[in-house]
Amino acid sequence: MLAHCSGFLDPFAKLLGMDGVILFAFILGIPANEIVVPIIIMAYMASGSIVDFENLSSLKELLVKNDWTWITAVSTMLFSLLHWPCSTTCLTIKKETQSLRWTAISFALPTVIGIVVCFVFANIAKLFV
């Protein structure tokens, strides 16, 4: 199912300088943003569990094997900085503001900014590669 959903998201994610696995990991990470990278690693390893890497070379090898470039890495970092807040933050915004409108704006605004920034970065960077 992960491969199917990732494949569906892949064309859009490529426009942002990422792949479908990365974008789907961000979607699955809505409950807690800190689980995004472990989801990416588990999806690439296709083992269903995370393993401890002996060194950073092993992690680099895994990422390069899955077609990561410097554009992928920077796009992932930019999207990580700029994407939607986690669900707990959204619930807190809803509770504090008593407004579904402000909660939706708080979710949508960083998401749109993240998509636009990644799209612009990835497409400009691809001109220089």
C-alpha positions in Angstrom: 0.0 0.0 0.0 2.9 2.3 0.8 4.4 1.7 -2.6 1.1 2.3 -4.3 0.4 5.6 -2.5 4.0 6.7 -3.0 3.8 5.9 -6.7 0.6 8.0 -7.0 2.3 11.0 -5.3 5.6 10.6 -7.2 4.8 12.9 -10.3 3.8 15.8 -8.0 6.7 15.2 -5.6 9.2 15.2 -8.5 8.0 18.8 -9.2 9.0 19.7 -5.7 12.4 18.0 -5.9 11.5 15.0 -3.8 9.9 11.6 -4.5 6.6 10.0 -3.6 8.1 8.2 -0.6 9.2 11.5 0.9 5.9 13.3 0.3 3.9 10.3 1.6 6.1 10.2 4.7 5.3 13.9 5.4 1.6 13.0 5.0 1.9 10.1 7.4 3.9 12.3 9.7 0.9 14.6 10.4 0.4 13.2 13.9 4.0 13.9 14.8 6.5 15.5 12.4 9.5 13.7 14.0 8.5 10.4 12.5 8.9 11.6 8.8 12.6 10.5 8.4 12.1 7.1 10.0 9.1 6.5 7.7 11.3 7.4 4.7 14.1 5.0 5.8 11.6 2.2 6.5 10.0 2.7 3.1 13.3 2.6 1.3 14.4 -0.5 3.2 11.0 -2.1 2.7 11.6 -4.0 5.9 8.8 -2.6 8.1 11.2 -1.7 10.8 14.0 0.7 11.3 17.5 -0.5 11.8 20.5 1.1 13.5 23.0 2.2 10.9 26.6 1.4 11.8 27.8 4.7 10.4 26.6 7.6 8.2 28.0 5.9 5.1 25.3 3.2 5.4 22.6 5.9 5.5 24.2 7.7 2.6 24.3 4.5 0.5 20.6 3.9 1.2 19.6 7.4 0.1 21.8 7.4 -3.0 20.5 4.0 -3.9 17.0 5.6 -3.9 18.1 8.4 -6.2 18.7 11.1 -3.7 20.7 14.1 -5.0 21.6 17.3 -3.3 18.4 18.8 -4.8 16.4 16.0 -3.0 18.1 16.7 0.3 17.7 20.5 0.2 14.0 20.2 -1.0 13.3 17.7 1.8 14.9 20.1 4.4 13.0 23.1 3.0 9.7 21.3 3.0 10.4 20.0 6.5 10.9 23.6 7.7 7.9 25.1 5.9 5.1 22.4 5.7 2.0 22.1 7.8 2.0 21.9 11.6 1.5 18.6 13.3 -2.0 17.5 14.4 -1.3 18.4 18.1 -0.5 22.0 17.1 -3.6 22.2 14.9 -5.7 21.0 17.8 -4.1 23.6 20.1 -4.8 26.3 17.5 -8.4 25.2 17.3 -8.8 25.1 21.1 -7.1 28.5 21.6 -8.8 30.4 18.8 -12.1 28.6 18.9 -12.0 29.0 15.1 -11.9 26.3 12.4 -11.1 29.1 10.0 -7.9 30.1 11.7 -7.0 26.4 12.2 -7.4 25.8 8.4 -5.4 29.0 7.6 -2.6 27.8 10.0 -2.5 24.5 8.2 -2.9 25.8 4.6 -0.6 28.8 4.6 2.7 27.0 5.5 1.7 24.1 3.2 1.3 26.4 0.2 4.5 28.3 1.1 6.4 25.0 1.4 5.1 23.8 -1.9 5.9 27.0 -3.7 9.4 27.3 -2.2 10.3 23.7 -3.0 8.9 24.0 -6.6 10.9 27.2 -7.3 14.1 25.9 -5.7 14.0 22.5 -7.4 13.3 23.9 -10.8 15.9 26.6 -10.6 18.4 24.1 -9.2 17.7 21.7 -12.1 18.7 24.4 -14.6 22.2 24.3 -13.1 22.6 20.5 -13.1 
